């Protein structure tokens, strides 16, 4: 395996394009956090941004009737009178025709000091009126009152004032959802409804409220609580056609019980959110990709993005928080310990940035007990910050039944910048502040099976197996004991999940001979040759190659090879997280596309107008290119609508690409990603018809040229995966002096995936109406065990149903049937699609699975 190469210098290039024409830029969005947030919403795309606003009109609070003068019951309105005085002289006066007979209020025209009427009307509404209109007739008369003009009507709308209603507080659990309907006592028809901010001291930031219907005003809404205990206030305003607005002040009391320590978390589980039960907020990003040499699988990353994967904004201040649950520390000698790293392979925090550790005292106040500064500007860019161990005692002031601790980072809150990585958090009895613990942990996933690619079509892999199949496996491991420990027995197994075939033949021993002894206190990366090596690792290469080169997997459209490591050590503490980090796995997929990336972007790569970028791929057999998928991550400028040329070269790079069509950049969705977050572009001709390009065996290149000017200096940025440094070896740039290897950027892989023939057709991401498509209904949605599919299309046995999880991984493929069993799948968001024998497809349906 090629180890990760750290290129921290890339962040110097954020302000200007480098002379070569390409640069890396930081991200202002997190696809996995965005995707998880999308699963919680009743709508997706731009409509979701209005969820906490509601059905609010520009004229909300104003009467719908035209030409009425609103007056609150019990209050006074003064109107200046301006009537036509032609033929009546300029020294006449205004007179009220019916002021003596009004029923909803009183009105009069005040007089001047000399007794002559003024040019204004004073109307005072009766306090007891709920809603009513009153027509007041006004005339202009000549000086002696012998001649008056026609009467003009001033219509006053008398309406009661808006009311503030305070229903009793509602008891609710953590992340519990309630459907509520506001009591509507408005006298008129409901015209609009919206939420307003209700000041309170509640610390939660992840609660969610939205109306049940956004096509019309409604008085019902959904509230989902956060994980944090306390009293959360929510105000919903209802306005009627008279402009009367009532505000209902809801109070939700979230109760969370206290637990007894100890507590542990090494974040060795699937993210992107931290574990419920241990933590009360979800703002940090749980991942395996951003840290360098952590003490265990998985870290919690703090940056400037909130739990929705969006920048906090509003300048420098508090960003991510990771708050513990409530703990009873009344008895015991407790110590908080953790490991911390600045930067990793991501942007590192500067000196003005900080990580704060806080304890909650028995007065319910947060107290800062430790602070860590970012990296000094004088620190060399080549410096790599190792994980450091810290321990903080829980002193007498913090020993009570509702103790909490939390980590808070402060930065500019602009995006995925100023990263801190937290790992191996413990609150236990550790009076010596020792970093040692009875645990041995894997620290990274296995690598992909391939040397350069992360995926390619099987038919292209087999002819170039000798160049692509990786002959080494690497295991990262950390011994937390106070002395050397052994890891035995241990296994490594490779399994193709569709067929059950193990290309290694049988499970192998991962750590052999003296390799079972693991030195303590240092991160280790051990590499073993599949051809056998002095450590005693088995020589399985010939059998492995024979299986992969044979016909065992013929006719299977998508293969998934899962490489899994496992070990045992009976001296370890019997705790769930200790057992969890004793196993790790990685799946290499062979589908219908080429990729060098692992599906996650740490930065984006841009090229300036008129400059070109291309990536080299090798076709093992003659094939056709049907489309390209690009990952456009969010940066600090919206690149939607910017024009770029999608280009393909066959054989060699030159001035005349074999395919050259302009497209507009577009995010897979507006903050709510579709499958894998990639935007799809089918190859088309000048008329917009599908035009797959024949690709002979050998090298071909796919890339783009920036056509239009950039937005605020930001051009079309394609996701850049810094965990795959070998990908840079295949990136080329043309900046006016011929094609050369890309320069001026760190090592990484571009997230641009050529899609070959076979598999599902490449459809434009922004188009929902598929030509000759399949009309599909999925129900119930959300569902739990059995999901039903309804369509009017006539489907044969060759039609297939596919289901992908939110990370874009294929989790189910089967022949079409009226129902599918999803009971074995974990809760979350999935994408379901049906494809018939002719390639016609349904629009991807978002499916929510509950447990």
C-alpha positions in Angstrom: 0.0 0.0 0.0 1.2 3.5 -0.8 1.1 5.4 2.5 -0.6 8.8 2.7 1.5 11.7 1.7 0.9 14.9 3.6 0.8 18.1 1.6 0.0 20.8 4.1 1.4 23.5 1.8 -1.8 23.5 -0.3 -3.5 25.9 2.0 -1.1 28.7 1.0 -2.7 28.6 -2.5 -6.3 29.4 -1.4 -6.2 33.1 -2.2 -4.9 33.2 -5.8 -4.6 30.7 -8.6 -1.1 29.5 -8.8 1.0 30.3 -11.9 0.3 26.9 -13.4 -3.4 27.6 -13.4 -4.6 25.0 -10.9 -5.1 25.2 -7.2 -6.7 23.4 -4.3 -9.4 25.2 -2.3 -11.0 24.3 1.0 -14.6 23.0 1.3 -17.6 24.7 2.9 -19.7 21.5 3.0 -19.6 17.9 4.2 -21.5 15.5 2.0 -22.1 12.8 4.6 -23.4 15.3 7.2 -25.6 16.9 4.6 -27.0 13.6 3.5 -27.8 12.5 7.1 -29.6 15.8 7.7 -31.6 15.3 4.5 -33.0 12.1 5.9 -34.6 14.0 8.7 -36.6 16.4 6.5 -39.9 15.9 4.8 -38.7 17.7 1.6 -35.3 18.0 0.0 -33.5 20.5 -2.2 -34.0 24.2 -1.9 -37.4 23.8 -0.3 -35.8 22.4 2.8 -34.2 25.8 3.5 -37.6 27.2 4.3 -38.5 24.6 6.8 -37.9 26.7 9.9 -39.4 29.7 8.3 -42.8 28.5 7.3 -45.5 29.7 4.9 -44.9 33.5 5.3 -46.0 36.1 2.8 -44.4 39.5 2.2 -47.7 41.0 3.4 -48.1 38.7 6.4 -49.8 40.7 9.2 -51.6 43.0 6.7 -55.2 42.6 5.7 -55.9 40.9 2.4 -58.8 43.3 1.6 -57.7 46.3 -0.5 -58.1 49.9 0.5 -58.9 49.3 4.2 -57.3 51.1 7.0 -56.3 48.7 9.9 -56.9 49.9 13.4 -56.3 47.8 16.5 -59.3 47.7 18.8 -59.0 50.3 21.6 -56.4 52.3 19.6 -56.6 55.5 17.6 -55.7 56.2 14.0 -55.2 59.7 12.6 -55.7 60.1 8.8 -54.7 63.1 6.7 -57.6 64.1 4.4 -56.8 64.9 0.8 -60.0 65.3 -1.3 -60.7 67.1 -4.5 -61.3 70.8 -3.9 -61.9 71.9 -7.5 -64.7 74.5 -7.6 -65.0 74.7 -3.9 -62.2 77.0 -3.1 -59.0 76.5 -1.1 -60.5 78.0 2.0 -63.2 75.4 2.5 -63.3 72.7 5.2 -63.7 68.9 5.7 -66.9 67.4 7.2 -67.8 63.9 8.4 -71.2 62.8 7.1 -71.8 59.8 9.5 -69.5 60.2 12.4 -72.5 60.4 14.8 -73.8 57.0 13.8 -70.7 54.8 13.8 -70.9 51.5 15.6 -67.4 50.1 15.9 -65.7 53.3 17.1 -65.8 57.1 17.2 -64.5 59.5 14.6 -64.2 63.3 14.4 -62.4 66.0 12.5 -60.5 68.1 15.0 -60.7 71.9 14.9 -58.1 74.5 14.7 -57.7 77.4 17.2 -60.1 79.6 15.2 -62.8 76.8 15.3 -62.4 75.7 11.7 -62.0 72.0 11.0 -58.5 70.6 10.3 -57.6 68.5 7.3 -57.4 65.2 9.3 -59.7 62.5 10.7 -59.2 60.9 14.1 -60.8 57.4 14.4 -60.8 55.5 17.7 -61.8 51.8 17.6 -63.9 50.3 20.3 -61.9 48.0 22.6 -64.5 45.2 22.6 -64.4 44.7 18.8 -63.0 41.4 17.5 -63.0 42.2 13.8 -65.3 44.5 11.9 -65.3 47.2 9.2 -66.6 50.7 9.5 -67.2 53.1 6.5 -66.7 56.7 7.4 -68.0 59.3 4.8 -66.0 62.5 4.4 -66.9 65.6 2.3 -65.2 68.8 1.4 -67.4 71.9 1.5 -66.9 75.5 0.5 -66.4 78.2 3.2 -70.0 78.7 4.2 -70.9 75.1 3.8 -73.6 75.7 1.2 -71.9 73.4 -1.4 -70.1 70.2 -0.7 -68.4 67.7 -3.0 -69.3 64.0 -3.3 -68.7 61.9 -0.2 -65.5 59.8 0.0 -65.5 56.6 2.0 -62.7 55.7 4.3 -63.0 52.1 5.4 -61.5 51.2 8.7 -60.8 47.6 9.6 -61.1 47.3 13.3 -59.4 44.1 14.6 -58.4 42.8 17.9 -54.7 42.8 18.8 -52.6 39.7 18.3 -52.6 37.3 21.2 -49.8 35.5 22.9 -50.7 32.0 24.0 -48.7 29.9 26.4 -49.8 26.2 26.5 -48.3 24.0 29.3 -44.8 22.8 28.8 -44.6 19.5 26.9 -42.4 16.7 28.3 -40.4 15.0 25.5 -37.4 12.6 25.2 -34.2 13.0 23.3 -34.6 13.2 19.6 -38.3 12.5 19.9 -40.7 13.7 17.3 -44.1 15.2 18.0 -46.9 16.2 15.6 -48.7 19.2 17.0 -51.6 21.4 16.0 -52.0 24.9 17.2 -55.4 26.0 18.5 -56.5 28.5 15.9 -58.8 31.2 17.4 -58.3 33.7 14.6 -61.6 35.3 13.4 -60.6 35.1 9.8 -59.3 32.5 7.4 -55.7 31.4 8.0 -53.5 33.4 5.6 -49.9 32.5 6.7 -48.0 30.7 9.4 -44.3 30.9 10.3 -41.8 30.4 13.1 -40.1 33.3 15.0 -37.2 33.2 17.4 -38.2 32.8 21.0 -35.3 33.8 23.3 -34.4 31.2 25.9 -31.3 29.8 27.6 -31.6 26.4 26.0 -28.2 25.1 24.8 -29.4 22.7 22.1 -28.7 23.7 18.5 -30.0 20.6 16.6 -33.7 20.7 17.4 -35.9 20.8 14.3 -39.3 22.2 13.6 -41.2 22.3 10.3 -44.8 22.8 9.1 -46.7 19.8 7.8 -47.5 21.5 4.5 -45.7 24.1 2.6 -48.1 24.5 -0.3 -50.6 26.4 1.9 -50.8 27.9 5.4 -51.4 25.3 8.1 -51.6 25.4 11.9 -49.9 22.0 12.4 -46.2 21.3 12.6 -43.6 18.7 13.6 -41.0 19.2 16.3 -38.0 17.0 16.8 -36.0 17.5 20.0 -32.3 17.6 20.3 -30.3 15.3 22.7 -29.7 18.1 25.3 -31.8 18.4 28.5 -33.5 21.7 29.3 -36.4 23.9 28.3 -36.6 24.7 24.6 -38.9 27.5 23.4 -40.5 27.6 20.0 -42.9 30.3 18.7 -45.4 29.7 15.9 -47.2 32.7 14.4 -50.6 32.3 12.7 -52.1 35.2 10.8 -55.5 35.5 9.2 -56.9 37.4 6.2 -57.5 40.4 8.5 -53.9 40.6 9.4 -54.5 39.5 12.9 -51.5 37.4 14.1 -51.5 35.2 17.2 -48.3 33.8 18.6 -48.2 30.4 20.4 -45.2 30.0 22.7 -44.4 26.4 23.1 -42.1 25.1 25.8 -40.5 21.6 25.3 -38.9 20.1 28.4 -36.3 17.5 27.4 -35.5 15.1 30.2 -32.2 13.2 30.1 -31.3 10.9 33.0 -27.8 10.8 34.6 -25.6 7.8 34.2 -22.8 6.5 36.3 -19.2 6.7 34.9 -17.0 5.3 33.5 -17.6 6.3 29.9 -15.4 5.6 26.9 -15.5 6.4 23.2 -12.8 5.8 20.6 -15.2 6.7 17.7 -14.5 3.4 16.0 -18.0 3.2 14.4 -19.8 4.5 11.4 -20.5 8.2 11.4 -21.0 10.9 10.6 -22.6 11.6 14.0 -21.2 10.7 17.4 -22.9 7.9 19.4 -26.3 8.7 20.8 -26.3 8.0 24.5 -22.8 9.1 25.1 -23.0 12.5 23.4 -25.7 15.2 23.4 -24.9 16.9 20.1 -24.0 15.8 16.6 -21.8 18.6 15.3 -18.5 16.9 15.0 -17.7 14.6 12.1 -16.9 10.9 12.8 -14.5 9.7 10.1 -11.6 7.5 9.2 -10.1 9.8 6.6 -8.8 13.1 8.1 -6.4 12.2 10.9 -2.9 10.8 10.7 -1.9 7.8 12.8 -4.7 8.0 15.4 -4.6 5.7 18.4 -7.7 3.8 17.3 -10.0 3.5 14.3 -12.1 6.6 13.8 -11.8 10.2 15.1 -14.1 13.0 15.9 -13.2 16.0 13.7 -14.0 19.6 14.8 -14.1 22.2 12.0 -16.3 25.2 11.0 -19.3 23.1 9.8 -22.4 22.5 11.8 -24.3 19.2 12.1 -26.0 19.8 8.7 -22.6 20.1 7.0 -22.9 23.8 6.5 -20.7 26.7 7.7 -21.8 28.3 11.0 -21.0 31.8 9.7 -21.2 35.0 11.6 -17.5 35.5 12.0 -15.0 34.1 14.5 -16.5 32.3 17.5 -17.7 29.0 18.9 -18.0 26.3 16.3 -18.4 22.6 16.9 -19.3 21.2 20.3 -19.1 17.7 21.7 -21.0 17.5 24.9 -21.1 14.4 27.1 -24.3 13.0 28.5 -25.2 13.7 32.2 -23.0 11.8 34.7 -23.2 11.2 38.4 -19.7 12.0 39.7 -20.7 12.3 43.4 -18.6 9.3 44.3 -15.3 8.1 42.8 -12.0 9.6 41.7 -12.6 10.4 38.1 -10.2 11.5 35.4 -11.0 12.8 31.9 -8.4 11.8 29.3 -8.2 12.0 25.5 -5.9 12.2 22.5 -5.8 15.3 20.3 -4.3 16.2 16.9 -4.2 19.5 15.0 -4.8 19.4 11.3 -4.1 15.8 10.2 -4.4 15.8 6.4 -6.9 18.7 6.6 -6.4 22.4 7.2 -4.7 22.9 10.5 -5.9 25.5 13.1 -3.9 28.7 13.4 -2.6 30.3 16.6 -5.8 32.3 17.1 -7.9 29.2 16.9 -8.5 27.1 20.0 -9.9 23.9 21.5 -11.5 24.4 24.9 -12.3 21.7 27.4 -15.1 22.6 29.8 -16.7 21.0 32.9 -20.2 21.8 34.2 -20.1 22.7 37.9 -22.8 22.1 40.6 -24.1 25.6 39.8 -25.0 24.5 36.3 -22.3 26.7 34.8 -19.7 25.7 32.2 -16.1 26.3 33.4 -13.1 26.1 31.1 -10.5 23.7 32.5 -8.1 23.5 29.6 -7.3 25.3 26.4 -5.2 24.3 23.4 -3.9 26.7 20.8 -3.5 26.2 17.1 -0.3 26.0 15.2 2.0 29.0 15.1 2.4 30.8 11.8 6.2 30.2 12.1 5.8 26.4 12.2 7.1 24.9 9.0 4.4 23.7 6.6 6.0 20.3 6.6 5.3 19.8 10.3 2.9 17.0 11.1 1.3 17.2 14.5 1.2 13.9 16.2 -1.6 12.8 18.5 -0.9 14.0 22.1 -2.4 12.5 25.3 -4.0 14.8 27.9 -5.6 14.1 31.3 -7.7 16.5 33.4 -8.9 15.5 36.9 -12.5 15.9 37.9 -12.0 17.9 41.1 -14.4 18.4 44.0 -16.2 21.4 42.4 -17.4 19.1 39.6 -18.5 16.1 41.7 -22.3 16.1 41.5 -25.2 14.2 40.0 -25.5 16.2 36.7 -21.8 16.6 35.8 -20.9 17.0 32.1 -17.8 17.7 30.1 -17.5 19.1 26.6 -15.0 20.0 23.9 -15.5 23.3 22.0 -13.4 24.7 19.1 -13.2 28.3 18.2 -12.4 29.5 14.6 -13.6 31.6 11.7 -16.6 29.3 11.2 -16.3 29.5 7.4 -16.1 25.8 6.5 -14.0 22.7 6.8 -11.1 24.7 8.1 -9.0 24.7 11.3 -9.4 21.0 12.0 -8.9 19.3 15.3 -9.1 15.5 15.7 -10.2 14.0 19.0 -9.8 10.3 19.8 -10.0 7.8 22.7 -12.0 9.8 25.2 -12.1 8.2 28.7 -13.8 9.3 31.9 -12.6 6.7 34.4 -10.7 6.0 37.6 -7.2 7.0 36.5 -5.5 8.8 39.4 -2.0 8.5 37.9 -3.2 10.2 34.6 -1.8 7.3 32.7 -2.2 7.0 28.9 -2.2 3.2 29.2 -5.3 1.1 28.9 -5.9 -2.6 28.4 -6.7 -2.3 24.7 -5.1 -3.0 21.4 -6.8 -1.3 18.4 -6.6 -1.2 14.7 -6.0 2.3 13.6 -7.0 2.3 9.9 -9.0 0.3 7.4 -7.3 -2.1 5.0 -6.4 -0.5 1.7 -8.2 -1.2 -1.6 -7.2 -4.4 -3.5 -5.8 -2.3 -6.3 -2.5 -0.3 -6.5 -3.9 2.8 -8.2 -7.6 2.6 -8.8 -10.3 2.2 -6.2 -12.7 0.8 -8.7 -12.9 -0.2 -12.4 -15.0 -2.5 -14.5 -14.1 -6.2 -14.0 -13.6 -6.7 -17.7 -11.0 -3.9 -17.7 -9.3 -5.2 -14.6 -8.5 -8.8 -15.7 -6.3 -7.9 -18.7 -4.2 -5.5 -16.5 -4.3 -7.6 -13.3 -0.5 -7.9 -13.2 -0.2 -4.1 -13.0 -3.1 -3.3 -10.8 -3.5 -6.1 -8.2 -1.8 -5.0 -5.0 0.6 -7.7 -3.7 0.8 -6.2 -0.2 -1.6 -5.7 2.6 -1.0 -3.2 5.4 -2.4 -3.2 9.0 -2.2 -0.2 11.3 -2.3 -1.1 15.0 -1.8 0.6 18.4 -1.1 -1.2 21.7 -2.5 0.9 24.6 -1.2 -1.5 27.3 1.7 -0.5 29.5 3.8 -3.3 28.0 4.2 -5.4 24.8 1.2 -7.6 24.1 0.4 -10.3 21.6 -2.4 -10.4 19.0 -3.2 -14.0 18.5 -5.2 -15.5 17.0 -5.6 -13.1 14.1 -7.1 -13.5 10.7 -7.3 -11.8 7.3 -10.1 -12.8 4.9 -11.1 -11.7 1.5 -14.7 -12.5 0.5 -16.6 -11.7 -2.7 -20.0 -10.9 -1.2 -22.1 -12.0 -4.2 -20.6 -15.5 -4.6 -19.1 -16.2 -1.2 -15.8 -17.0 -2.8 -12.6 -16.3 -0.9 -9.8 -15.6 -3.4 -7.2 -16.3 -0.7 -8.6 -19.8 -0.4 -9.1 -19.8 3.3 -8.8 -17.2 6.1 -5.2 -16.5 6.7 -3.3 -15.5 9.9 -2.6 -11.8 9.8 0.1 -11.6 12.4 2.6 -14.4 12.3 5.7 -15.4 14.2 7.2 -12.5 16.2 4.7 -10.2 14.5 2.2 -11.3 17.1 4.1 -9.2 19.6 3.0 -5.5 19.4 5.1 -2.9 21.0 3.2 -0.5 23.3 2.8 3.2 23.0 3.6 3.8 19.3 1.4 3.6 16.2 2.6 0.8 13.9 1.9 0.1 10.3 2.8 -3.4 9.2 3.1 -4.4 5.6 2.9 -8.1 4.5 3.5 -9.6 1.0 0.9 -11.9 -0.4 3.8 -13.7 -2.0 5.1 -14.7 1.5 7.7 -12.9 3.5 10.1 -13.5 6.4 7.4 -12.8 9.0 5.8 -16.0 8.1 2.8 -14.6 6.2 1.5 -17.2 3.8 2.3 -17.2 0.1 -1.2 -17.1 -1.5 -0.2 -15.0 -4.5 -0.5 -17.7 -7.2 -3.8 -19.0 -6.0 -5.1 -15.4 -5.5 -4.1 -14.4 -9.0 -5.6 -17.6 -10.6 -8.9 -16.9 -8.9 -9.0 -13.3 -9.9 -8.0 -14.1 -13.5 -10.4 -17.0 -13.9 -14.1 -17.3 -14.7 -15.4 -17.5 -11.2 -17.1 -14.1 -11.4 -18.2 -14.1 -15.0 -21.6 -12.5 -15.7 -21.9 -10.7 -12.4 -22.5 -7.0 -13.2 -21.0 -5.7 -9.9 -18.5 -7.4 -7.7 -17.7 -6.5 -4.1 -14.6 -7.9 -2.4 -14.5 -7.3 1.3 -11.0 -7.5 2.9 -11.4 -8.0 6.7 -8.9 -8.0 9.6 -9.5 -9.4 13.0 -7.5 -10.3 16.1 -8.0 -11.4 19.7 -6.2 -10.7 23.0 -7.7 -12.1 26.2 -6.0 -9.6 28.4 -8.0 -6.7 27.0 -10.7 -5.1 29.1 -14.2 -6.5 28.5 -15.7 -3.4 27.0 -17.8 -3.0 23.8 -15.4 -0.4 22.3 -12.4 -2.5 23.0 -13.9 -5.4 21.1 -15.1 -3.2 18.3 -11.7 -1.8 17.4 -10.3 -5.4 17.1 -11.8 -5.7 13.6 -11.8 -3.6 10.5 -12.7 -4.0 6.8 -12.7 -2.4 3.4 -14.7 -3.3 0.3 -13.4 -2.9 -3.2 -16.1 -2.7 -5.8 -15.8 -3.6 -9.5 -18.7 -1.9 -11.3 -19.0 0.0 -14.6 -16.9 3.0 -13.8 -13.2 3.9 -13.2 -12.2 5.8 -10.0 -9.0 6.7 -8.2 -10.8 8.2 -5.2 -12.3 6.7 -2.0 -15.6 8.7 -2.2 -14.6 11.5 0.1 -13.2 14.9 -0.8 -10.9 16.8 1.6 -10.4 19.7 -0.8 -11.4 20.7 -4.4 -9.2 21.3 -7.4 -9.9 24.2 -9.7 -8.4 25.3 -13.0 -8.5 28.9 -14.2 -10.4 30.0 -17.4 -8.9 28.6 -20.6 -6.8 26.1 -18.7 -7.4 22.3 -18.9 -7.1 19.3 -16.6 -7.1 15.7 -17.7 -6.9 12.3 -15.9 -5.4 9.2 -17.5 -7.2 5.9 -17.4 -6.3 2.5 -19.0 -9.0 0.5 -20.8 -8.2 -3.2 -20.6 -10.6 -4.0 -23.5 -12.4 -2.1 -26.2 -15.5 -0.5 -24.7 -17.7 2.6 -25.0 -17.8 5.6 -22.6 -21.4 6.5 -21.9 -20.9 9.4 -19.4 -18.9 11.0 -16.7 -19.7 11.6 -13.0 -18.0 14.5 -11.2 -18.1 15.4 -7.6 -18.6 19.1 -7.1 -18.1 19.8 -3.4 -19.4 23.1 -1.8 -16.7 25.8 -1.6 -17.2 29.4 -0.7 -18.7 30.4 -4.0 -21.7 28.8 -5.8 -20.4 27.4 -9.1 -23.9 26.5 -10.4 -24.3 27.6 -14.0 -20.6 28.0 -14.7 -19.7 26.6 -18.0 -17.0 24.0 -18.6 -16.1 21.7 -21.5 -16.1 18.0 -20.8 -13.3 16.5 -22.9 -12.1 13.1 -23.8 -8.8 12.1 -25.6 -8.0 8.7 -26.9 -4.4 7.6 -27.0 -2.7 10.8 -26.2 -3.3 14.4 -25.0 -3.3 17.0 -27.8 -5.2 20.1 -29.0 -8.0 18.1 -30.5 -10.0 16.1 -28.0 -12.1 13.3 -29.4 -15.1 14.6 -27.4 -15.6 18.2 -26.5 -19.0 19.5 -25.4 -19.9 22.3 -23.1 -21.9 21.7 -19.9 -23.0 23.7 -17.0 -21.7 22.8 -13.5 -24.4 21.9 -11.0 -24.4 20.3 -7.6 -26.0 16.9 -7.3 -28.6 18.8 -5.3 -28.7 22.0 -3.3 -27.0 20.8 0.0 -28.9 17.5 -0.2 -26.9 15.0 -2.2 -28.2 12.3 -4.5 -26.4 9.0 -5.0 -22.8 9.5 -3.7 -23.1 13.2 -4.3 -21.8 13.0 -7.9 -23.3 15.0 -10.7 -23.8 12.9 -13.8 -23.2 14.0 -17.4 -24.1 11.6 -20.2 -22.1 11.9 -23.4 -24.3 13.6 -26.0 -24.0 15.0 -29.5 -24.7 18.5 -30.7 -28.5 17.8 -30.7 -28.4 16.5 -27.2 -28.9 12.9 -28.1 -26.9 10.1 -26.4 -23.6 9.6 -28.1 -21.4 7.0 -26.4 -17.8 7.3 -27.4 -15.9 4.1 -28.6 -12.8 3.6 -26.5 -10.2 1.1 -27.7 -8.0 -0.9 -25.4 -5.2 1.4 -24.1 -4.9 4.8 -22.5 -7.7 7.4 -22.6 -8.1 10.7 -20.8 -11.1 12.5 -19.4 -11.0 16.1 -18.2 -12.4 19.6 -18.3 -11.6 23.1 -19.4 -13.0 26.1 -17.5 -15.0 28.2 -20.1 -16.8 31.0 -18.3 -15.3 33.5 -15.8 -15.2 32.3 -12.2 -17.5 33.5 -9.4 -15.6 35.8 -7.0 -12.4 34.2 -8.1 -13.8 30.7 -7.6 -14.0 28.3 -10.6 -15.6 24.9 -11.1 -14.0 22.8 -8.4 -13.8 19.0 -8.6 -13.5 17.0 -5.4 -9.9 16.1 -4.4 -9.3 13.0 -2.3 -6.1 13.5 -0.3 -6.2 10.0 1.1 -5.2 8.6 -2.4 -1.9 10.4 -3.1 -1.1 8.0 -6.0 -3.9 9.5 -7.9 -1.8 12.6 -8.7 0.4 10.5 -10.9 -2.4 10.4 -13.4 -3.4 14.1 -13.5 -2.2 16.4 -16.3 -2.7 20.1 -17.0 -2.4 22.3 -20.1 -1.7 25.9 -19.1 -0.5 27.3 -22.4 2.8 25.5 -22.9 1.7 21.9 -23.6 0.5 19.1 -21.4 2.5 18.4 -18.3 2.0 16.6 -15.0 -0.1 18.8 -12.7 2.0 21.0 -10.4 1.4 23.4 -7.5 -1.1 21.1 -5.7 -0.7 18.4 -3.0 -0.9 14.7 -3.7 -4.4 13.4 -4.2 -7.0 11.9 -6.6 -9.6 13.8 -8.6 -13.2 12.6 -8.1 -14.0 12.3 -11.8 -15.4 8.9 -12.8 -15.7 7.7 -16.4 -18.8 5.4 -16.7 -18.4 2.7 -19.3 -21.1 0.5 -21.0 -23.1 -1.9 -18.9 -24.9 -1.2 -15.7 -27.4 1.6 -15.4 -27.5 4.4 -17.9 -25.9 7.7 -17.0 -28.7 10.2 -16.5 -28.4 14.0 -16.1 -28.5 14.6 -12.4 -30.7 17.7 -12.7 -33.3 15.9 -14.8 -36.1 14.0 -13.1 -38.2 13.3 -16.2 -36.5 10.3 -17.8 -37.4 9.6 -21.4 -39.2 6.3 -21.7 -38.8 6.0 -17.9 -40.6 3.8 -15.4 -43.3 5.4 -13.2 -42.5 4.0 -9.7 -44.3 4.4 -6.4 -42.5 3.2 -3.2 -44.5 2.6 0.0 -44.6 2.7 2.9 -41.9 5.3 3.1 -40.5 5.5 5.7 -40.7 1.8 6.2 -39.3 -0.9 8.4 -39.2 -4.5 7.1 -41.2 -4.9 3.9 -41.2 -2.2 1.1 -43.7 -2.4 -1.8 -43.1 -1.2 -5.3 -45.9 -0.2 -7.6 -45.6 0.5 -11.3 -47.7 0.5 -14.4 -44.8 -0.7 -16.5 -44.7 -4.3 -17.8 -41.4 -5.7 -16.3 -39.8 -8.9 -17.3 -37.5 -11.2 -15.3 -34.5 -9.1 -16.6 -35.7 -6.0 -14.7 -33.6 -5.3 -11.6 -34.1 -3.4 -8.4 -31.1 -1.7 -6.8 -30.7 -0.1 -3.4 -27.8 2.2 -2.4 -27.1 3.6 1.0 -26.4 7.3 1.7 -22.6 6.7 1.1 -23.4 5.4 -2.4 -22.6 1.8 -1.6 -24.7 -0.9 -3.3 -26.5 -2.8 -0.5 -29.1 -4.7 -2.6 -29.5 -5.8 -6.2 -32.2 -8.3 -7.1 -34.6 -9.2 -9.9 -37.7 -6.9 -9.8 -40.4 -8.1 -7.5 -43.5 -6.2 -6.1 -41.8 -6.1 -2.7 -38.4 -6.2 -1.1 -37.3 -7.1 2.4 -35.2 -4.4 4.0 -35.4 -5.7 7.6 -31.8 -6.7 7.6 -30.6 -3.2 6.7 -29.7 -0.5 9.3 -31.8 2.5 9.7 -31.0 5.4 7.4 -31.6 7.0 4.0 -31.3 4.8 0.9 -31.8 5.4 -2.9 -33.9 2.8 -4.8 -34.2 2.4 -8.5 -35.7 0.0 -11.0 -34.2 -0.6 -14.4 -35.9 -2.8 -17.1 -34.3 -5.0 -19.7 -34.2 -2.1 -22.2 -32.3 0.2 -19.9 -35.4 2.3 -19.0 -35.1 3.6 -15.5 -37.3 4.9 -12.7 -36.3 8.2 -11.1 -34.3 7.4 -8.0 -36.6 7.2 -5.0 -35.4 8.3 -1.6 -36.3 5.6 0.9 -36.1 6.0 4.7 -35.7 2.8 6.7 -36.7 2.9 10.3 -36.0 0.5 13.2 
